[in-house]
Amino acid sequence: MREFRMKNQLGTALFVYTLVAATALSPLSSSMGIFGATTALAAEQAIGAAVGKPLKEAQDLAGAGKYQAALKKVQEAGGISGKTAYESFVVDDFLLFLNVNLKDYAAAAAAGEAALATGEVPANDRPQRLKTLAQLNYSVKNYGKAVAFAQAFQKEAGTDPELRKLVVQSLYLQGDYVKAQAEAKSLVATAKAAGGKPDETVLQLWLSSAFKKSDKSGQREALTELLAFYPKPAYFGDLLNLVAADLGRSNRMSLEIFRLKLAAGMLKSADDYMEMAQLAIQLGLPGEAESIMNKGFAGGVFGGQNKGREQRLLAMAKSQAAQDEPTLGANAGTPDAKAALGEAYASYGKTDKAIALYKDALASNFAGGALARLHLGQAILAEGDHASARKIFDGITDAKIAPLASIWALVAKG
């Protein structure tokens, strides 16, 4: 297991990404299988007495679990000059087996590579050897060779998700974030196309590679995928922070971010509830402010040392809402006015009227159409129609509003 830490600007103070080998190495069993194939072939190809004698002694020692003593005998055989290619293969293959059992993976990788280079490896054995060499080289931080052997395996034997994951990890640990991100994205697409669930570590590496490249679009894309398959609060918070940074600081966009947090259960502190309520009042939505404050009191968020201030804000919201709600008309002239009236009705929980007004406004093209469409999706979601709400959110293409809509679509998915 290999662990590294990355300081993250997205909002989570610290990401801890754990990178594990694509497949847990079980070198004892796999290498015994490989060596067993070698010895079975010995009857077909002659091994000279000079080489065979120390190898036989090594085999007896290894059978008794005396790997260090066996290693010396195999090294003795390796030092004999004039060996045939097959004899060299048997020696190197035995060295692979012994070094794995002695947990000297660097030496095992070198021996395995030498055995492969003799040209004596049976064709049907090559894929497993390539996979083993990729894993061994990864374990000793020889990431370039890990990638090379993994890709050689895929060329000869086809796609292996575990080795593709190892390639992503190796590219990342080499600092090749461009290729790591591209390979991670491709691996995720392959998993999704097959109806499977992408590996979380691969998604994290996609995110981390994009972060290293200062690729905000890539970060948003990776976080959206993480939330789709691993809906954790940390990922949601990071995606919201990214989107909020791109939207800039304005009362309107700040309220939109707070609405998302509230819908996703991410609004936690008394300060956040109060700030959201104050923003709603400033934007002429006292009904929403009253609702927010009531939720804060009902959820036990309020009532601490600022109880008096909290009660005054609730009283203000109630007073303004009582004056505002009776003045709401049935319709308005311009699309902007209709959308604003729809938002006002939605703030009082009258989503049926809000939906009708939004749809009426959206019958025309106007500058605030994307935001009105977002609010239409929110109102439909509030009525419990998740599928229709998602369809609305997914259809928003405006460059500024679409990132918000994509998160709302995840909220609607539930």
N, C-alpha and C positions, 0 to 999 in steps of 0.2 A: 504494500500500500504506500502510495506517495501522496503527500499532502502539501499544498501551497496556499498562501493567503494573498488576497488581492484587495487593496483599498479601493472602495467603490464610491463614486460620486453620486450614485443614483438615489441614495437615501438610506440604504442598509449600510450600517457603519463598516461591516466587514463581511465579505463573502468567504466562505471556506469551501473550496471545491476539492473533493477527494477524487483523485484519479487512480483507478485500479487497473491492473493489466486486463486486457480484453478477455482473456481466459485465465483462470487460476492455473498456474503451471503444476502439473503433477508429473515431474520429470522421471520419477522412479519407474512408474508404470509404463509411461510412453517410451522411455529409453530402453527398458527391458524388452519391450515389443520390437523395437528397431533392431536391437542387438540379436534378439532371437532370430530375426529374419536373416541377419548376416551369417550366423553360425549354421543355419539350415542350408545356406548356399555353399558352405565350405566343402561339402561333399562333391559339389559340381565343379568347383574350381580349386585347384591345388594350392596349398600353402606350404612353402618349403619348411624343412625341419628347423632351419636356423631361426625363422620367425615363429614357427608353430610351437616350439618348445616353451619359450617364455609366455606366449599367449595362453597355452594350456595351463601353465602354472598360475597365471593371472586369473583364468576362469575359475579354477578351484578356489583361489583366495576370495574372489568376489562372491562365489556361492556361499562362502562361510561368513560373508559380511565384512571381510577385511579389505576394504576398498583402497586404503592408503598403500598397503603392501602390494595389492594388485596393480595399482597405478605405476609403481616402480617397475614392475615386470613388463607392463605394456610399453612404458617409456624405453625400456631396454630393447624391446622388439622394434620400436620406432627408430632406434638409433642404428639399426642394421642397414647397411648400404645395399643397393641393388634390388630393392623390393619391387615386385610387380605392382601394377596399379591396384589390383584386387587386394594384395597384401596390405598396401597402404590404406585402402578403404577399411579393411577389417581393423587395423590398428587405430585409425582415427575414430571409427565407430565405437570401439571399446573405450577410447579416451572420453568420448562424449558421454557414454553411460556412466563411467566412473566419476567424472567431474561433476555431473549432475547430482549423483548420490553424495558426493563430498561437498556439495553446495558451492562449488567454484564455477559459477555460471559464465564468467568471462572465458575461462579455459574451455568450458563445455561448448560455448558458442564458436570458439575458434576451431575446436576439433570437429564440430558438426559441419562447419563451412568447408574445412579441408576434406572431409569425407565426401561431401557433395561435389567438390571440384575434381575428384578422381574419375568421375564419369561412371562409376560402378554402382551407383544407387539404382535399385530397380525402379522402373517407370511408375509403377503403382504406389511406390513408397515416397516419391518425391513431394507430393503435396503436404503430407504430414510433416516431413522434414523441414520444408520451407516454413510451415506454420510454427514448428518448434523453434527454428532459428529466429524467426521474427520475435517470438516471445522471450527467448533467451537474451537477445540483443536489447530488447526494451528493458528487461530487468537489470541490465548493467549500464543503462543510460546511453547505449550506442544507438541513438534514435535514427540516424541516417540509414544504418543497416537494417534496423527494425522495419522501416518503411519499405526499403528495397525488397526484403524477403517477403513481406506481406503482399506487396504488389505483384511479386513473381508468383506467389501462391494464387492470387486472384486471376492472373493471366492463364495459369495452367489448369486451375480447378474451379474457377468461377467465384461468385461473390460469397464472402463469409462475413456476416455482420460483426462478429467479434474481432476479426482482423481489421475490418474497416474502422472500428472504434479505436483499435490500437494505432492505426495510421493517424487518426485525428489527434490522439493524445501525443504521439511522437512529434508530429508537425508543430503542435502547440508548444511543447517543451523545447523544441529547437528554436522557437521564436518566429516561425514562419506562419504568422497569423492570417495572412491572406489565403494561403492554401488550407490551413486548418479550418478556417471559417467556411470555405467553399466545400471542403470534404464533409464537414459536419452537416451543412445544409443539404448536401446531396444524400447523405445517409438518412437524415430525417425524412426527406421526400420519399426515399425508397421504402422506409418503414410504413409511412402513411399510405402509400400506394398499395401496399400489401395488406392494408387493413389492420396493421399493428400499431403498437404504442412506441414512439421514439424513446430511446434511452435518455434518461435525465442527464447523465454525465455528458453525453454528446451535445445535448441542448445547452448545458452550462458552458461547454467549451465554445460553442457557437457564440454565445453571449459574451464570454470572456475575450474571445478573439476580436469581436467587434469593438469591445471596450478598449482593448489595447490599440486598435486602429483609430479610435475616436470616431467610429462609424455609428452615429446615433440611429440611423435608419435600421442598420443591422441589429442593434441592441433592441429596438422596439419589436422587430420581427421575431427575434429569438425569445424575448420575454412573452410575447403574445403566444408563441408555441408552447412555452413552459406553462403558462397559465391554462392553456387548453387541455394539457395532459397532466399537469402537476399543480393544481390551483392552490398555491401556498401564499399566505399573506405577504411574505417578503417579496415575492415576485410581483404581486399586485402593486405593492407600495413603490417598488422600483420603476415599474412601467408608468404609474401615475406621475411620479416625479420627473421622469423623462418627458412625458407629454406636457406637463405643466411648465417645464423649462422652455419648451418650444413655443408654447402659447403666449408666454410673456406675462407680465404682471398687470392685470386689470381686474376691476371688481367683477365684471361679467364672467371672465374665464376662471377666476378664483372660485366663484360660486359653482360653476360647472364642475370643477374638480371636487369641491366639497360634496356635491350631489352624488358623484360617483362613489366617493368614500362612504357616504351614508348608505347607499344602495348595496354596497359590497360588505357592509359591516365593519368598515375600516375607520369609522369616525369614533374615536375613543375618549379624548380628553375634553374637559369642561371648556378649555380655551378654544378648541376647535368648534364645539357646538355654538359657543357665543360668537365667535368670528363669523361663522356661517349665518347665524341669525342676523347679525349686524349688516352683513353684505346684502342679505335679502331685503332688509328694510331700506337700505340705500338704493337698491334697484327697484323700489316701489312694490315689493312683494311681502307686505306685513303678514299675510295669511301663512306664507311659508315660514316666516320667522317665528310665528306663534307655534306652528306645528313642530319646528325644530326644538324650540325651548321645552315644549311639553314632552317630547321624546327624551330630552336630556334629564328632566326631573323624573320621569317614569322609569328610566333606566338606571337611576341612582348615580348619574354622572355629576349632577349638581348637589349642592347642599353643604359644601365645605366652607372654608374661610371667606369665600366670595359670595356666600349665599344671598346677602343683601343686594349686591350688584346683579346677580342672576335674576332675582325676583323682580327687580326694577326693569330689566330688559324684557322679561316676559310680560309685565304689565304694559309697557310701551307697545309691544307687538300686538297685544290684545286690543288696546285702545285704537291703534291705527287700523287694525283689521276690521274692527266693528264699524269704523267710519268708512272704510274703503269698500267692503264687500257689497253693501247696498247700492253703490254707485255704478257697479259694473253693468254695462249695457249688453244687449243681445247680439250686437254686431258692430262692425267698424268699417270705415271706408277703404283704406289702403291695405295691401297685403301685410305690410309691417304692423299696422294697427291691429289687424285681425290676429296676427301671431302674438303680439303683446297681450291682447285680451285673452287669447287662449292660455297663455302662461299664467295670467292672473287667475283664471278659473281653475287651472290645474293646482295652483298654490292653495286653493281652498278645498281640494279634493274632488272638484267637479270635473272629472276627467272626460265625461261624455260630451259636455259643452266644449271643453278644450280641444278634444279630437276633431269635432266638427269645424271649429274655427281654424285649426291648423290646416286641415284638408282644404278648406275654402281658400285660405291664403296661398297654399301651395299650388292651386290651380293656375296661378300666375308666376312668372319668373321675377324674382326680386333679390336684392343684395343679401338679405338675411335668410334666404331660403334654406341654406344648409343647416343653420342653427334651428330654424323652425322645424325642419324635418327631424333633427335630433330630439327636439322637445316632443314631437308627435310620437316618436318611438318610446320615449319615457312615459308618456301618458298611456299608451297602449300596454306597456309593461306593467304599469300601476294597476291596470284592470285585470292583470293575470294572463294576458295573451302573449306568452313568451315567444312562440313561433313567429307571429306577425311582427312583434317588436324586433326580433332578430333580423327579419327580412328588411325592415326599415333601416336599421343600423348598418347592415351589410351593403345597402344600396347608396350610402353616402360617400361621395367621392371628393368632396371639397378638401383641398390640401390641409386646411387648418382644422376642420371639424372631423375629418375622417379618423384621425388617431383617437379622438374621444369616442367616436361611434364604435370603433373596433373593440374598445374596452367595455362599452355598454353591451355589445353583442355577447361578450364573455359573461357578463353579469346575467344577461337574459338566458344564457345557456344553463346557468345554475350549477 
